[in-house]
Amino acid sequence: MSEGSEAQSSASAADASGQKPTKRRVSITAATGIFVAVLGVIGTLPGLKSYADNRVHGLWASWLLLAAGLLVLFGAILLIMHVRAMIASLGDKTWDVLARILAGVIPFVALLGVIFAGIDIKDAVAEPVPAALTTVQLAVGSENVPFFTDPEVQQVFRGNGYNVQVTGFGSRELASKNFATSKPKYDAVVPSSQIAASQLEDMAPFKGQPEIALFRSPLVLATYSTIASCLQSLGIVSQSQGIWWFSVANYLTAVADKWDWSMCPSSVAPLTGRILVSTTNPQCSNSGEIFMADASYVAHHGLVVADPGTATEVGDDLAPLVKEQGYMEYTTNLVLQDYLVEGVDYTPMAVIYEAQFLGEKITQPGAMNSQQGVKMVLMYLTPNIFSQRMLIPFPGDSAGAAVGHLVADNPQLEQLAQEKYGFRYSDPVEFSKIIRSHGITVPLEITQGKAPDPTILGDIINAADPGPAGNDPAC
């Protein structure tokens, strides 16, 4: 700036205020300019955040924020220019350097605000603004809650226009609940098995409603290497190509003959009492119910129990599987937690879902290597009954059905269900590859048993351990 210009600026600064500026007045004006500039930046920052988060807000909001931010930034620039003139009139070189810095930084920040607000407007114009989310309430088997509430799963739901909220139930409790009065609250139910789904289909208001198959998981036995060695020596389990197989038939023989842990080597010496697997209460929970269905198929020599009389006989034979356990948890999640936390002394063998074991192994690989220094082992029941997750919408509820089809068909949700939670879809080879990438080997083929009609299965369970389904105190 020339001497004449500086003198003119100095005179202008003095004329505007009526007196020669002081350093105190310059400081106050500079601070005001900085404060106003910060307000302007804050006004344009939502554009930056919206762009960084890959989200867009309403177009009108972008324009409003941009206009307000630019107006305030323009005022800040005018103030800083005035401060520059005031400092020039002081003739102080240190303050002159400060003024030059302020005069350069503030416009630069203003320019950034303009750029990012412009990007936000561009995104808002290019991408349609999402409509308000449709809330969908699901009543689900408790084992399904972690998947439906997973943040990544929820993000996919929201991206497709749905706010999915879930309430967990024990599956037997779910199948016995009177949903005829629950339509205002729920849009669909997600039982954890075909058995529970069949029970619901026989009830109002689900008669004639289509079932939407989601994903599935077989029953497995979560145990430990010392237990596996013992059971192998007793002929209850075998190992092939790195996969452990638990013979349900041989286990039923061991229970009928009252085998106990004293028959095992000293490595499991702390264990006492009968050799029994821990299951959920079959009056409350899907996994316990399916295990009883599988056991009934084996106990009836590979035939499906088809009449009430046979159901009572088979149930009486299977009573020790239930009664000898004592207290039983009402959801599989609690059985899994007992296995993970309490260890081999408390839960030597736990019947859970494959997906639960794999999900823990994938997300917590270190924690699933061993418990109390003993290696954790996964075994597959043979024969086995798959737990097929189903979604049944209420009549006329298109939103509930749409969420079901999303879970069944959306590639992102299928990937999350398999890679993060260990659920199976229709392609066992693809599933095996996904799980193998985590260092886990799973069988491609599993010998399957057959479950009886839900009413007959209820007779079997009641004969083994009487109690009204869904109303057992433990539920």
C-alpha positions, -999 to 999 in steps of 0.1 A, spaced: 0 0 0 14 35 -9 21 62 16 -8 83 2 -32 53 4 -21 45 40 -25 81 50 -60 81 34 -69 49 52 -56 63 84 -77 94 79 -107 74 70 -103 53 102 -100 84 123 -129 102 105 -153 73 109 -150 73 146 -144 110 150 -110 105 168 -77 87 162 -81 50 171 -63 35 201 -49 0 205 -78 -8 229 -104 2 203 -85 -17 176 -84 -48 198 -121 -46 205 -130 -42 168 -107 -70 158 -122 -93 184 -156 -84 172 -146 -92 136 -132 -126 146 -163 -134 166 -186 -125 137 -164 -146 114 -167 -176 137 -205 -172 136 -204 -171 98 -183 -203 97 -207 -220 121 -235 -211 98 -218 -229 69 -203 -258 87 -235 -280 85 -228 -281 48 -193 -296 56 -207 -321 81 -235 -331 58 -210 -338 30 -186 -357 53 -214 -379 66 -227 -386 31 -260 -372 41 -282 -344 27 -307 -322 45 -335 -303 29 -326 -280 0 -343 -250 17 -321 -255 48 -289 -255 27 -299 -223 10 -308 -206 43 -276 -217 60 -255 -206 30 -272 -172 28 -269 -165 65 -233 -177 67 -223 -156 37 -240 -125 51 -223 -128 84 -189 -136 68 -193 -105 46 -198 -84 77 -168 -100 93 -146 -92 63 -158 -55 64 -149 -54 101 -114 -69 94 -108 -44 66 -118 -16 90 -94 -30 116 -67 -30 89 -73 7 83 -73 15 120 -40 -3 125 -24 15 96 -33 48 113 -14 37 144 18 32 125 28 1 146 46 -26 125 37 -55 148 0 -47 146 3 -42 109 16 -78 105 -14 -90 126 -38 -71 105 -24 -86 73 -27 -121 88 -63 -115 98 -71 -100 64 -58 -132 48 -72 -159 71 -108 -146 74 -115 -145 36 -99 -179 32 -122 -194 59 -151 -177 43 -142 -192 10 -141 -227 25 -176 -222 40 -189 -212 6 -173 -242 -11 -187 -268 13 -221 -252 15 -221 -253 -23 -212 -290 -23 -241 -296 1 -265 -279 -22 -252 -298 -52 -258 -331 -32 -292 -320 -22 -301 -313 -58 -286 -344 -72 -300 -368 -46 -337 -370 -36 -344 -360 0 -354 -392 19 -390 -394 28 -400 -397 65 -391 -432 78 -419 -457 82 -418 -472 117 -421 -510 117 -426 -528 150 -415 -564 151 -421 -590 178 -391 -614 175 -376 -644 191 -349 -632 215 -321 -648 195 -329 -625 166 -327 -593 185 -289 -587 181 -292 -589 143 -322 -565 140 -307 -540 164 -272 -540 148 -263 -504 138 -252 -515 103 -285 -535 98 -304 -505 111 -286 -482 86 -297 -505 57 -333 -504 70 -332 -466 73 -317 -463 38 -347 -482 25 -372 -459 44 -379 -480 75 -373 -474 112 -374 -510 125 -380 -515 162 -380 -549 179 -392 -565 211 -377 -598 221 -397 -628 233 -389 -665 241 -400 -683 210 -425 -706 228 -438 -675 246 -441 -658 212 -461 -687 198 -485 -686 227 -490 -649 228 -525 -636 219 -516 -612 190 -553 -607 181 -552 -577 205 -517 -566 195 -521 -554 160 -520 -517 169 -484 -523 183 -468 -548 160 -465 -550 122 -450 -585 120 -437 -614 141 -404 -631 136 -404 -666 153 -371 -684 155 -383 -716 138 -407 -732 114 -423 -749 144 -431 -717 161 -442 -702 128 -467 -731 123 -481 -725 157 -487 -689 149 -503 -697 116 -530 -716 134 -539 -686 154 -558 -654 146 -549 -631 130 -522 -650 111 -543 -677 94 -536 -677 57 -508 -652 60 -477 -659 39 -444 -668 56 -413 -650 45 -382 -672 50 -352 -651 63 -322 -671 73 -315 -702 93 -292 -719 118 -288 -755 130 -285 -765 166 -249 -770 179 -232 -780 211 -208 -755 226 -183 -774 248 -146 -777 256 -117 -798 244 -115 -818 277 -152 -827 275 -149 -835 238 -121 -860 245 -141 -876 272 -172 -879 251 -151 -893 223 -138 -920 245 -173 -929 255 -185 -931 219 -209 -901 221 -190 -879 197 -166 -884 168 -144 -861 147 -140 -860 109 -120 -835 89 -117 -811 119 -155 -811 126 -169 -826 158 -202 -846 155 -224 -852 185 -246 -884 182 -280 -877 196 -288 -914 197 -257 -923 217 -264 -894 240 -299 -907 247 -284 -941 255 -260 -925 280 -288 -905 297 -310 -936 299 -281 -956 314 -273 -928 339 -237 -922 328 -219 -897 349 -187 -876 347 -168 -901 369 -165 -922 337 -142 -895 322 -105 -892 326 -90 -871 354 -89 -840 331 -126 -834 339 -124 -846 375 -140 -815 390 -173 -823 372 -197 -845 392 -232 -859 385 -249 -870 353 -236 -864 318 -262 -839 306 -263 -811 281 -277 -777 291 -307 -766 271 -332 -738 275 -366 -746 290 -385 -762 262 -417 -747 275 -403 -712 269 -376 -713 242 -372 -723 206 -338 -740 210 -350 -762 239 -381 -771 219 -361 -780 188 -338 -801 208 -367 -821 222 -381 -824 186 -348 -838 174 -345 -862 204 -381 -874 198 -372 -882 162 -342 -902 173 -360 -919 202 -388 -930 178 -362 -947 157 -360 -921 129 -397 -917 126 -418 -886 132 -441 -889 162 -476 -886 148 -502 -893 175 -508 -882 211 -504 -917 226 -469 -921 211 -461 -885 221 -468 -893 257 -447 -924 256 -418 -907 239 -421 -877 262 -419 -900 293 -387 -916 279 -372 -881 273 -381 -867 307 -345 -871 322 -332 -848 295 -353 -820 311 -359 -829 347 -323 -839 355 -310 -805 345 -328 -786 373 -332 -750 366 -332 -741 329 -328 -707 313 -356 -693 293 -336 -679 263 -307 -693 244 -288 -660 249 -286 -667 286 -274 -703 280 -247 -689 258 -237 -663 284 -234 -691 311 -211 -710 287 -190 -679 279 -188 -665 314 -192 -693 339 -169 -718 322 -166 -756 320 -174 -762 357 -209 -746 354 -218 -753 318 -198 -782 303 -221 -786 273 -246 -760 260 -272 -764 232 -272 -732 213 -275 -721 176 -245 -723 152 -250 -686 145 -245 -677 181 -212 -696 184 -199 -683 150 -211 -647 157 -191 -647 190 -161 -664 173 -161 -638 144 -166 -607 166 -146 -618 197 -120 -643 184 -96 -639 213 -124 -644 239 -136 -675 221 -103 -694 220 -104 -708 255 -121 -705 289 -101 -710 321 -73 -723 299 -95 -750 282 -101 -747 245 -137 -740 234 -151 -765 209 -181 -765 185 -200 -797 179 -228 -805 154 -257 -826 165 -265 -855 142 -292 -857 132 -301 -820 134 -331 -798 130 -325 -764 115 -340 -733 131 -355 -714 102 -362 -678 110 -395 -666 95 -414 -633 93 -452 -633 93 -468 -599 87 -502 -590 100 -529 -590 74 -526 -560 51 -494 -548 67 -473 -540 36 -445 -524 57 -440 -555 78 -438 -577 47 -414 -553 30 -390 -555 59 -392 -593 57 -384 -592 20 -355 -569 26 -339 -593 51 -345 -622 27 -333 -606 -5 -311 -575 2 -275 -583 -6 -261 -560 22 -283 -576 48 -275 -611 36 -238 -603 38 -241 -589 73 -262 -619 85 -236 -643 73 -203 -625 79 -212 -609 112 -238 -632 128 -231 -666 112 -266 -672 98 -270 -694 68 -289 -686 36 -295 -709 7 -260 -714 -6 -239 -736 18 -208 -734 -3 -208 -696 -2 -215 -697 36 -186 -721 41 -162 -698 22 -173 -668 43 -168 -686 76 -136 -701 64 -122 -666 59 -124 -663 96 -104 -695 102 -134 -716 110 -145 -748 93 -182 -756 91 -199 -786 74 -215 -782 40 -240 -810 47 -258 -818 80 -280 -848 84 -314 -835 93 -341 -850 115 -378 -841 113 -400 -823 138 -435 -835 146 -466 -814 143 -464 -785 168 -494 -799 188 -478 -833 190 -445 -817 200 -463 -798 227 -476 -832 240 -441 -846 240 -427 -816 260 -456 -817 284 -451 -854 291 -414 -848 297 -420 -818 319 -456 -807 325 -463 -770 323 -484 -747 302 -463 -734 273 -454 -697 277 -468 -696 312 -441 -715 330 -428 -695 359 -392 -697 345 -404 -679 314 
